[in-house]
């Protein structure tokens, strides 16, 4: 885990995942991938919203994954998905479609 106490246990800090040295994070990711074939991915804090966490999965995890389609982004026919989508968009002040008056 490249977040919270996992960073301390590895002897690193959030510059590894929150910094802009992508070569550093790429090298760490590759080293973690190569060190243990039982590790399927990395859990880390989002760079632009460090209270949110992300998961980067290695290719080898593909056979272990399953999913179901919950709905299309913004589909108001799927109430929970629509509510969650709107919440994220509002939190980050994201507009998906320009206001017709702004053209």
Helices and strands as residue ranges (DSSP letters): H 5-10, H 15-18, H 22-35, E 41-45, E 53-57, G 59-64, H 79-91, G 100-102
